[in-house]
Amino acid sequence: MNRKYFLSIAIAATLTIGSFPAMGTPANATSVQELKKKQDEVSSKKDKLNGEIDKKNSEINANINKQKDIKAQIAEFDAKIKDTESKISAKAKEIDETTAEIEKLKEEIKALEEKIKERDALLKERARAIQEKGGSANYLDVLLGAESFGDFINRITAVNTIVSADKKIMDEQKRDQEELEKKKKDVESKLAQLENDKASLETLKKNLNSEKAQKAELFKQLEKQQASLEVEKADLEQESNELAKMEQQIGGEIQAEQARLAELARQRELEKKRQAEAAAAAAAKQAASNNSGGGSSTPTVTTPVSSGTWTAPAHGRITTEFGWDTLNGKPRYHYGTDIASGGTVPIVAAADGYVIKSHYSSSYGNVVYITHSINGQTFTTVYAHMSSSSVSTGQPVDKGQQIGYMGNTGYSFGQHLHFELYEGSWNASHSNAVNPRKYVNF
C-alpha cells in the first residue's frame, strides 16, 4: 500500500464524513461553510502536490543533466583507453623489435666473443713465447745478430711489425670488449625502459577501465533513480488530478447545498406565513367565541422579537429565576427561567435552529427541544408546559417563529413557560444548563 492509496482513503473519508450532519445537528448554512472549508483544504493539498511535482521535475532535469555529464566522461574514458591501447600496441611492437634486435645482437656478440676468444688465445701464446725467451731481450738478440746493416734494418722492420701487430691485436681486443659491453648495456636499458613504459600504460589502462566502470555504475544508478522519480511524479500527478476532481465535486455539492438551503428558507417563509395565518385565524375564532359567549375575553398576547442572535421566547413576567428556590416549602435547584402571563400567549423560538423533539412528557407536559449552531457552538433550548405545539421533529425554525402557546400541562401550577438553555446538548442531569439571562435579554 503506497502513499497515494493512503492519501486517497484519507481524502475520501474526509469528504464522506463531511457530507452528512452530525446526529442531532441538522444541516444548515454551516454545512456550506464546512464544504467550502473542505474545498479549501483539498485545494491546499492540490497546491502542495503541484509544488512537489515541480520539485520532482527539477530533480528529473538535474538527473538527466548528470547522465549527460557521465556519458561525456565515459566517452572521454573510451577515447583515453583507445589511445592507451594504441600506445601499448606501439610499445609492444617496439619491444618485439628490440627483442629481435637483441637476438641479432646475440649473434653478433657470439661472433665477437669468438674473435675475442681467438685473440685471447693468440695473445696468450705471444705472451708465453715472450716469457720463454726472456721478454724484450729476445728482440735485442734478434737485432744484434744482424750480419750487415741492411740485415739490421730488415730486422728492425720485422721487430716493429711484430710489436705493432701485437699492439693492434690488444687495441682491437679492448675496443671490441668495450663495444660489446656498450651494446649489451644499451639494448638491455632500452628493453627495460620499453617494458617499464608498457607496464605503465597497462596500469593506466587498468585505472581508466576501473574509472569507466565506476562511471557506468553511476550512470545505471542515475537511470534507476530517474525511473523512480518518473513513477513518483506520475503518482503525484494522478493524486493532483484526483484532488482536482474532488475539488470540482465539492464545488458541485456547495452549489447543491446552497440551492437546498435556499429552498429550505423559502419553505420556512411559507411555513411562517401559514403559521401566522393559522394563529390569526385561531385568535379570531377565540375572539368570536368569547364575544358569542358573553363572558370576559381572553386577549392574545403578542411576543416581540428582539434584534441580535437571541430573543425572549415569550411575553410575560419572570416568576422564577434560574438557580436555588423553594417549591411547596422545599428547596430545589431550578434549571430554567419561568415566564408567566394570562391570555393566549404565543411561544417563539429563541434563535434559529432545528426541532430535535416535540412531544408530551409527564413532567414537562407539551415540550419542544430545539438545537442551535451559533458561531460554531451548539446550544439546546427547551420550551415546557405549553398548551400545544405547532412544530414537529426535524423542522427548521427561525428566531421569533411561533412554535406553540403558553400553557399549564405536565407538572405545572398555573399557566407559564418553563424555558431552559444548555451549552451543548440537553441531558437528564442538566449538567450543562446555564442561566438563560447569559444570552437572552428578557
MOJOZI-V614874 format. One record per residue. N is the residue number from 1. RES is the residue in one letter. PHI is phi in degrees with one decimal (NA if undefined). Layout:
BEGIN
n->N res->RES phi->PHI
n->N res->RES phi->PHI
END
This chain:
BEGIN
n->1 res->M phi->NA
n->2 res->N phi->-100.7
n->3 res->R phi->-60.6
n->4 res->K phi->-61.6
n->5 res->Y phi->-63.6
n->6 res->F phi->-63.5
n->7 res->L phi->-63.0
n->8 res->S phi->-62.3
n->9 res->I phi->-63.1
n->10 res->A phi->-61.5
n->11 res->I phi->-66.5
n->12 res->A phi->-61.2
n->13 res->A phi->-63.8
n->14 res->T phi->-60.3
n->15 res->L phi->-66.7
n->16 res->T phi->-64.6
n->17 res->I phi->-65.1
n->18 res->G phi->-72.3
n->19 res->S phi->-81.1
n->20 res->F phi->-124.6
n->21 res->P phi->-70.7
n->22 res->A phi->-65.3
n->23 res->M phi->-60.9
n->24 res->G phi->87.8
n->25 res->T phi->-125.9
n->26 res->P phi->-61.4
n->27 res->A phi->-68.8
n->28 res->N phi->-147.4
n->29 res->A phi->-61.0
n->30 res->T phi->-60.4
n->31 res->S phi->-61.8
n->32 res->V phi->-65.8
n->33 res->Q phi->-62.1
n->34 res->E phi->-64.8
n->35 res->L phi->-63.9
n->36 res->K phi->-64.5
n->37 res->K phi->-63.1
n->38 res->K phi->-66.3
n->39 res->Q phi->-63.3
n->40 res->D phi->-64.3
n->41 res->E phi->-63.5
n->42 res->V phi->-63.6
n->43 res->S phi->-62.6
n->44 res->S phi->-64.1
n->45 res->K phi->-63.7
n->46 res->K phi->-65.0
n->47 res->D phi->-62.8
n->48 res->K phi->-63.4
n->49 res->L phi->-63.6
n->50 res->N phi->-62.7
n->51 res->G phi->-64.0
n->52 res->E phi->-66.1
n->53 res->I phi->-63.4
n->54 res->D phi->-60.6
n->55 res->K phi->-64.3
n->56 res->K phi->-63.6
n->57 res->N phi->-61.1
n->58 res->S phi->-63.8
n->59 res->E phi->-64.5
n->60 res->I phi->-64.4
n->61 res->N phi->-62.9
n->62 res->A phi->-63.4
n->63 res->N phi->-63.9
n->64 res->I phi->-62.4
n->65 res->N phi->-63.4
n->66 res->K phi->-63.3
n->67 res->Q phi->-61.4
n->68 res->K phi->-62.3
n->69 res->D phi->-62.9
n->70 res->I phi->-64.6
n->71 res->K phi->-59.3
n->72 res->A phi->-63.8
n->73 res->Q phi->-66.3
n->74 res->I phi->-64.1
n->75 res->A phi->-61.9
n->76 res->E phi->-63.0
n->77 res->F phi->-62.3
n->78 res->D phi->-60.0
n->79 res->A phi->-64.4
n->80 res->K phi->-65.2
n->81 res->I phi->-63.8
n->82 res->K phi->-62.3
n->83 res->D phi->-63.8
n->84 res->T phi->-64.9
n->85 res->E phi->-61.3
n->86 res->S phi->-64.2
n->87 res->K phi->-66.4
n->88 res->I phi->-62.8
n->89 res->S phi->-61.2
n->90 res->A phi->-64.0
n->91 res->K phi->-64.9
n->92 res->A phi->-63.0
n->93 res->K phi->-64.7
n->94 res->E phi->-63.4
n->95 res->I phi->-63.3
n->96 res->D phi->-61.7
n->97 res->E phi->-65.1
n->98 res->T phi->-66.7
n->99 res->T phi->-62.7
n->100 res->A phi->-63.6
n->101 res->E phi->-62.9
n->102 res->I phi->-64.6
n->103 res->E phi->-62.1
n->104 res->K phi->-64.7
n->105 res->L phi->-64.5
n->106 res->K phi->-60.7
n->107 res->E phi->-64.7
n->108 res->E phi->-64.9
n->109 res->I phi->-63.2
n->110 res->K phi->-62.8
n->111 res->A phi->-65.6
n->112 res->L phi->-65.0
n->113 res->E phi->-62.9
n->114 res->E phi->-65.3
n->115 res->K phi->-61.3
n->116 res->I phi->-61.6
n->117 res->K phi->-63.6
n->118 res->E phi->-63.3
n->119 res->R phi->-65.0
n->120 res->D phi->-59.0
n->121 res->A phi->-63.8
n->122 res->L phi->-64.1
n->123 res->L phi->-64.1
n->124 res->K phi->-63.8
n->125 res->E phi->-64.4
n->126 res->R phi->-63.7
n->127 res->A phi->-63.6
n->128 res->R phi->-65.9
n->129 res->A phi->-65.1
n->130 res->I phi->-61.9
n->131 res->Q phi->-65.1
n->132 res->E phi->-67.8
n->133 res->K phi->-100.0
n->134 res->G phi->88.9
n->135 res->G phi->72.5
n->136 res->S phi->-68.3
n->137 res->A phi->-62.5
n->138 res->N phi->-64.5
n->139 res->Y phi->-63.0
n->140 res->L phi->-68.0
n->141 res->D phi->-61.6
n->142 res->V phi->-63.9
n->143 res->L phi->-69.2
n->144 res->L phi->-73.6
n->145 res->G phi->-84.3
n->146 res->A phi->-70.2
n->147 res->E phi->-88.4
n->148 res->S phi->-150.6
n->149 res->F phi->-67.1
n->150 res->G phi->-62.4
n->151 res->D phi->-63.6
n->152 res->F phi->-61.5
n->153 res->I phi->-62.4
n->154 res->N phi->-60.8
n->155 res->R phi->-67.3
n->156 res->I phi->-61.5
n->157 res->T phi->-60.6
n->158 res->A phi->-63.7
n->159 res->V phi->-63.3
n->160 res->N phi->-60.5
n->161 res->T phi->-61.3
n->162 res->I phi->-65.3
n->163 res->V phi->-64.9
n->164 res->S phi->-64.8
n->165 res->A phi->-61.5
n->166 res->D phi->-61.3
n->167 res->K phi->-63.8
n->168 res->K phi->-62.9
n->169 res->I phi->-59.1
n->170 res->M phi->-66.2
n->171 res->D phi->-65.9
n->172 res->E phi->-62.8
n->173 res->Q phi->-59.4
n->174 res->K phi->-66.2
n->175 res->R phi->-63.9
n->176 res->D phi->-62.9
n->177 res->Q phi->-65.4
n->178 res->E phi->-65.0
n->179 res->E phi->-64.1
n->180 res->L phi->-60.5
n->181 res->E phi->-63.9
n->182 res->K phi->-65.4
n->183 res->K phi->-61.3
n->184 res->K phi->-58.5
n->185 res->K phi->-64.0
n->186 res->D phi->-64.4
n->187 res->V phi->-66.4
n->188 res->E phi->-65.3
n->189 res->S phi->-65.2
n->190 res->K phi->-62.1
n->191 res->L phi->-63.1
n->192 res->A phi->-62.6
n->193 res->Q phi->-65.0
n->194 res->L phi->-63.0
n->195 res->E phi->-62.3
n->196 res->N phi->-65.8
n->197 res->D phi->-61.7
n->198 res->K phi->-64.5
n->199 res->A phi->-62.4
n->200 res->S phi->-63.2
n->201 res->L phi->-65.9
n->202 res->E phi->-63.6
n->203 res->T phi->-64.3
n->204 res->L phi->-60.4
n->205 res->K phi->-62.2
n->206 res->K phi->-61.7
n->207 res->N phi->-64.9
n->208 res->L phi->-62.7
n->209 res->N phi->-62.7
n->210 res->S phi->-65.0
n->211 res->E phi->-65.4
n->212 res->K phi->-63.0
n->213 res->A phi->-62.9
n->214 res->Q phi->-64.0
n->215 res->K phi->-64.6
n->216 res->A phi->-64.1
n->217 res->E phi->-66.1
n->218 res->L phi->-62.8
n->219 res->F phi->-62.7
n->220 res->K phi->-61.3
n->221 res->Q phi->-63.1
n->222 res->L phi->-65.1
n->223 res->E phi->-63.0
n->224 res->K phi->-65.0
n->225 res->Q phi->-63.3
n->226 res->Q phi->-63.8
n->227 res->A phi->-60.7
n->228 res->S phi->-64.3
n->229 res->L phi->-63.1
n->230 res->E phi->-63.1
n->231 res->V phi->-64.3
n->232 res->E phi->-61.3
n->233 res->K phi->-63.5
n->234 res->A phi->-61.5
n->235 res->D phi->-61.6
n->236 res->L phi->-62.5
n->237 res->E phi->-64.9
n->238 res->Q phi->-65.3
n->239 res->E phi->-62.8
n->240 res->S phi->-61.9
n->241 res->N phi->-63.6
n->242 res->E phi->-64.0
n->243 res->L phi->-65.3
n->244 res->A phi->-62.1
n->245 res->K phi->-64.3
n->246 res->M phi->-64.2
n->247 res->E phi->-60.9
n->248 res->Q phi->-65.7
n->249 res->Q phi->-63.0
n->250 res->I phi->-63.7
n->251 res->G phi->-58.5
n->252 res->G phi->-64.5
n->253 res->E phi->-65.8
n->254 res->I phi->-62.1
n->255 res->Q phi->-61.7
n->256 res->A phi->-64.9
n->257 res->E phi->-67.1
n->258 res->Q phi->-63.9
n->259 res->A phi->-65.4
n->260 res->R phi->-64.4
n->261 res->L phi->-66.3
n->262 res->A phi->-63.2
n->263 res->E phi->-65.8
n->264 res->L phi->-61.9
n->265 res->A phi->-62.0
n->266 res->R phi->-63.6
n->267 res->Q phi->-65.4
n->268 res->R phi->-61.6
n->269 res->E phi->-58.9
n->270 res->L phi->-63.4
n->271 res->E phi->-67.2
n->272 res->K phi->-63.1
n->273 res->K phi->-63.3
n->274 res->R phi->-63.9
n->275 res->Q phi->-67.2
n->276 res->A phi->-62.8
n->277 res->E phi->-63.1
n->278 res->A phi->-65.6
n->279 res->A phi->-65.1
n->280 res->A phi->-64.4
n->281 res->A phi->-66.2
n->282 res->A phi->-65.4
n->283 res->A phi->-66.5
n->284 res->A phi->-64.1
n->285 res->K phi->-64.7
n->286 res->Q phi->-65.5
n->287 res->A phi->-67.0
n->288 res->A phi->-64.9
n->289 res->S phi->-63.9
n->290 res->N phi->-65.5
n->291 res->N phi->-69.3
n->292 res->S phi->-72.1
n->293 res->G phi->-82.5
n->294 res->G phi->75.6
n->295 res->G phi->-86.2
n->296 res->S phi->-73.7
n->297 res->S phi->-79.4
n->298 res->T phi->-108.3
n->299 res->P phi->-68.8
n->300 res->T phi->-93.0
n->301 res->V phi->-87.2
n->302 res->T phi->-90.1
n->303 res->T phi->-98.6
n->304 res->P phi->-69.9
n->305 res->V phi->-107.9
n->306 res->S phi->-85.0
n->307 res->S phi->-76.5
n->308 res->G phi->97.2
n->309 res->T phi->-75.0
n->310 res->W phi->-112.9
n->311 res->T phi->-142.0
n->312 res->A phi->-66.2
n->313 res->P phi->-77.3
n->314 res->A phi->-160.0
n->315 res->H phi->-92.5
n->316 res->G phi->156.6
n->317 res->R phi->-103.3
n->318 res->I phi->-79.3
n->319 res->T phi->-99.1
n->320 res->T phi->-143.1
n->321 res->E phi->-87.9
n->322 res->F phi->-73.6
n->323 res->G phi->122.8
n->324 res->W phi->-74.9
n->325 res->D phi->-157.2
n->326 res->T phi->-122.7
n->327 res->L phi->-133.6
n->328 res->N phi->56.1
n->329 res->G phi->80.9
n->330 res->K phi->-115.8
n->331 res->P phi->-69.3
n->332 res->R phi->-151.2
n->333 res->Y phi->-105.0
n->334 res->H phi->-93.5
n->335 res->Y phi->-90.6
n->336 res->G phi->-153.9
n->337 res->T phi->-124.0
n->338 res->D phi->-97.0
n->339 res->I phi->-120.7
n->340 res->A phi->-119.7
n->341 res->S phi->-165.1
n->342 res->G phi->-90.6
n->343 res->G phi->86.3
n->344 res->T phi->-90.5
n->345 res->V phi->-113.8
n->346 res->P phi->-68.3
n->347 res->I phi->-105.3
n->348 res->V phi->-121.4
n->349 res->A phi->-69.7
n->350 res->A phi->-73.3
n->351 res->A phi->-162.5
n->352 res->D phi->-61.9
n->353 res->G phi->177.7
n->354 res->Y phi->-131.3
n->355 res->V phi->-75.8
n->356 res->I phi->-98.7
n->357 res->K phi->-163.5
n->358 res->S phi->-143.4
n->359 res->H phi->-159.1
n->360 res->Y phi->-109.0
n->361 res->S phi->-125.0
n->362 res->S phi->-64.0
n->363 res->S phi->-94.9
n->364 res->Y phi->-82.9
n->365 res->G phi->68.8
n->366 res->N phi->-71.5
n->367 res->V phi->-133.3
n->368 res->V phi->-126.1
n->369 res->Y phi->-110.4
n->370 res->I phi->-124.5
n->371 res->T phi->-101.9
n->372 res->H phi->-130.8
n->373 res->S phi->-117.5
n->374 res->I phi->-125.3
n->375 res->N phi->53.5
n->376 res->G phi->81.1
n->377 res->Q phi->-110.2
n->378 res->T phi->-93.7
n->379 res->F phi->-127.6
n->380 res->T phi->-133.5
n->381 res->T phi->-117.7
n->382 res->V phi->-126.0
n->383 res->Y phi->-123.2
n->384 res->A phi->-115.5
n->385 res->H phi->69.0
n->386 res->M phi->-70.0
n->387 res->S phi->-71.7
n->388 res->S phi->-159.6
n->389 res->S phi->-119.1
n->390 res->S phi->-114.8
n->391 res->V phi->-126.4
n->392 res->S phi->-126.9
n->393 res->T phi->-58.6
n->394 res->G phi->89.7
n->395 res->Q phi->-81.1
n->396 res->P phi->-76.4
n->397 res->V phi->-134.9
n->398 res->D phi->-103.8
n->399 res->K phi->-57.4
n->400 res->G phi->85.7
n->401 res->Q phi->-77.8
n->402 res->Q phi->-68.1
n->403 res->I phi->-120.7
n->404 res->G phi->164.2
n->405 res->Y phi->-128.5
n->406 res->M phi->-63.4
n->407 res->G phi->-148.9
n->408 res->N phi->-141.9
n->409 res->T phi->-96.7
n->410 res->G phi->75.6
n->411 res->Y phi->-81.9
n->412 res->S phi->-141.6
n->413 res->F phi->-129.5
n->414 res->G phi->111.7
n->415 res->Q phi->-65.4
n->416 res->H phi->-169.2
n->417 res->L phi->-113.7
n->418 res->H phi->-95.7
n->419 res->F phi->-113.8
n->420 res->E phi->-118.6
n->421 res->L phi->-134.3
n->422 res->Y phi->-121.0
n->423 res->E phi->-87.7
n->424 res->G phi->115.8
n->425 res->S phi->-92.7
n->426 res->W phi->-69.7
n->427 res->N phi->-142.6
n->428 res->A phi->-63.0
n->429 res->S phi->-85.1
n->430 res->H phi->56.9
n->431 res->S phi->-66.9
n->432 res->N phi->-113.6
n->433 res->A phi->-73.3
n->434 res->V phi->-128.2
n->435 res->N phi->-65.7
n->436 res->P phi->-55.6
n->437 res->R phi->-64.9
n->438 res->K phi->-61.3
n->439 res->Y phi->-122.1
n->440 res->V phi->-107.4
n->441 res->N phi->-97.9
n->442 res->F phi->-78.5
END
